[in-house]
Amino acid sequence: MKSNPISQALILMGRAASAGFPISYEKTPKGFDARALLIMRAAQASMNTGTVGWLSENSPYGAEVAAYFGDLRANSAAAAAIGRALLTVVPFRRAIAASTSNATAWLEGEGKPIPLSSIALDRRVLTEQKVCALLVASNELVNVIGDMGNQFLESQLNKAAGVTLDAHFRDILIDSSVAGTASAGATAANAWADIKAALNAVFPSGNTARQGFWIAGTDVLIGASTLTDTTGANAFGGTVGVNGGTLAGLPIFPSSAWPSEHLTLIDGARVVGNLDDMGLAASTATAVEMSTAPVQDLTQGSGVALTSMFQAGSIAMKQILRCGFERASEAAIFEVVGVAW
C-alpha cells in the first residue's frame, strides 16, 4: 500500500496527543512523508482540526487531499463513482434543478412546426453532511510501531472512512420508496433476467446509460465472477471480478457497506453529490463509547458508559469528510435482493 500524507499526518497528531504536548520535529520521522509533517504543523497551527474547510483541494495541501480522495476510491463505491464522473457533482447549499425526464429534440422539416421540448425539473438543495471515521489505538501502538505498523493504521483509517461514506450514501439514496425486487433465481439465465429487469427499469426508452453503475457486496461479486452457464463458460465473459469490473457494459463497484445478496443499479445522471473538504483530529483528553454501533445521544439525554482515553492509555483519531448526496427520482435506482447466483 502506498502511504498517503493525510493519513500519516493523523498518525503524527496521535503521537503528539500521546506525548501530552505539541511535538516539534526537527526533521521528518523515519517512514513518514515530508508533507505529512507540514500538514500536522498546519493542523496544530489552525487550532481547528476537528472541522472541515482548512484541509481541502483548494488549500495549500490540495494535491495531498486529491491523492487521499483517490485512495479512498479503493474502499468506497461512492468515492469511486464521483472520481469517475458518474455522479452529477454540484456545490453545497445551492439551489439546483434536477431533471426527472429528458428534454426532447426534433429535426426541423421544411414548412413544418417545431414541437416543444419537454423536460421536468425538480428543485433541490444539496445539504452537506459530515461523515466521521473514528479509530482508537493504544499509546504503544502509535508510538512504537514501525513502517509496517504505520501502513496498517493508514489502511484501517482509510477502510473505516470508505465504509462509513458508503453507508451514508446508501442511507440517503435507498429508503422505503425504493422497493427491492426478488432475484429470479440462481442460474446464469436468472442472472441475466435480473440484469435485464434492472436496466429496463432504470433506463427506459429515451434514457441513456452513460452514467449508470452497479454496487454490490463482496458475496455478490464472488458469485458473479465464478458463475458459469450450461456450457461451463463464464456467464459474464470474465468482465466481473471480486474487486469489481463491468457488468452489462456498466462499471460495478464493491462496497463493504452493502447488504449481502443485494445488487443495486444507479443512474448517476439523476443523483447529485459532492465530496470535498476534510478534517483531522486526535486526542487523549476525550471519552469514547467503545462500540461499532454506539447509542450515545446527547440530543436525547441517553447513552451508556464511556471510556476515558487518558485512563485507558489510548488515543482517539478521527477523520471527518464533508459530503452530500441527493436523489432526484426513485426511478434512478433499482435493487435486486436475494441474489444467489
ABEGO torsion letter per residue (X at the ends): XBBBAAAAAAAAAAAAAAAGBBBBBABBBBGBBAAAAAAAAAAAAAGAAABBGABBAABAAAAAAAAAAAAAAAABAAAAAAAAGABBBBBBGBBBBBBABBBBBBBBBBGBBBBBBBBBBBBBBBBBBBBBBBBBBBAAAAAABBAAAAAAAAAAAAAAAAAAAAAAAAAAABBAABBBBBBAEABAAAAAAAAAAAAAAABBBGBBAAABBBBBBAAAAAAAAABBBAAGBBAAGGABBAAEEBBGGBBBBBBAABBBGBBBBBBAAABBBBBABBBBBBBABBBBBBBABBABBAAAGBEBBBBBAAAAGBBBBBBBBBBBBBBABAAABBBBBGBAX
